[in-house]
């Protein structure tokens, strides 16, 4: 565990009055502990994790210039796509799962 600890104490001053002092002690990091992974926030906003653990993402090509695309293509692009294989492994690691 790392961090700082403040220890209050009292010390007698030169003229006899009591002085309040604080000692700061730094705690050392434990040996062999692995640093915590941070969630990749940009990826977390683009990927949804289902209740069963599947990863879903949006399909590209549905943002603009839709008038030249057919109804069937636009409907197909509306469906979410599941991430599998190496992509899913990489995304899970970046999401901290």
C-alpha positions in Angstrom: 0.0 0.0 0.0 1.3 3.4 -0.9 0.4 6.9 0.4 1.1 9.2 3.3 0.1 8.9 6.9 -0.1 11.9 9.3 0.8 11.2 12.9 -0.1 14.0 15.4 2.1 14.6 18.4 3.1 17.1 21.0 6.6 18.6 21.7 7.6 20.9 24.5 8.9 24.2 23.1 11.9 26.3 24.4 9.8 28.5 26.7 7.8 25.5 28.1 4.7 25.7 25.9 3.4 22.6 24.2 3.7 22.6 20.4 1.5 20.5 18.1 3.5 18.7 15.5 2.6 16.4 12.7 4.9 13.7 11.4 4.4 12.6 7.8 5.3 9.0 7.1 5.4 7.6 3.5 4.2 4.1 3.1 6.2 1.9 0.8 4.7 0.0 -2.1 4.2 -3.7 -1.5 6.7 -6.0 -3.3 5.3 -8.0 -6.2 2.0 -6.0 -6.6 0.8 -5.4 -10.1 -0.3 -1.8 -11.0 -4.0 -1.3 -11.6 -5.2 -1.2 -15.2 -7.1 1.9 -16.3 -10.2 1.5 -18.5 -9.8 2.9 -22.0 -12.6 5.5 -21.8 -12.9 6.1 -25.6 -13.4 2.4 -26.2 -15.8 2.0 -23.3 -18.1 4.6 -25.0 -18.1 2.6 -28.3 -18.5 -0.9 -27.1 -21.4 -2.5 -25.1 -21.0 -5.5 -22.9 -24.1 -7.7 -22.8 -25.3 -9.6 -19.8 -23.8 -12.8 -21.2 -20.4 -11.1 -21.7 -20.6 -10.6 -25.5 -19.1 -7.4 -26.9 -21.2 -5.4 -29.4 -20.1 -2.5 -31.6 -21.7 -0.2 -34.1 -21.2 -0.7 -37.8 -19.4 1.9 -39.9 -21.1 3.8 -42.7 -24.4 4.9 -41.1 -23.4 8.5 -40.1 -24.0 10.5 -43.3 -24.5 10.2 -47.1 -27.4 7.8 -46.5 -29.6 9.0 -49.4 -27.4 7.1 -51.9 -27.5 3.9 -49.9 -30.4 1.5 -50.4 -33.0 0.7 -47.7 -31.6 -2.9 -47.3 -28.1 -1.6 -46.7 -29.2 1.0 -44.2 -31.2 -1.6 -42.3 -28.2 -4.0 -42.3 -25.9 -1.2 -41.0 -28.3 -0.5 -38.1 -27.6 -3.9 -36.5 -24.8 -4.1 -34.0 -21.9 -6.4 -34.7 -20.4 -8.8 -32.2 -16.6 -8.7 -31.6 -14.9 -12.1 -31.7 -11.5 -13.6 -31.6 -8.4 -11.4 -31.3 -10.4 -8.2 -31.4 -12.6 -9.3 -28.5 -9.5 -10.3 -26.5 -7.8 -6.9 -27.0 -11.0 -5.0 -26.2 -11.6 -7.0 -23.0 -8.0 -6.2 -21.9 -8.6 -2.4 -22.5 -11.9 -2.5 -20.7 -10.2 -4.1 -17.7 -12.2 -7.4 -17.9 
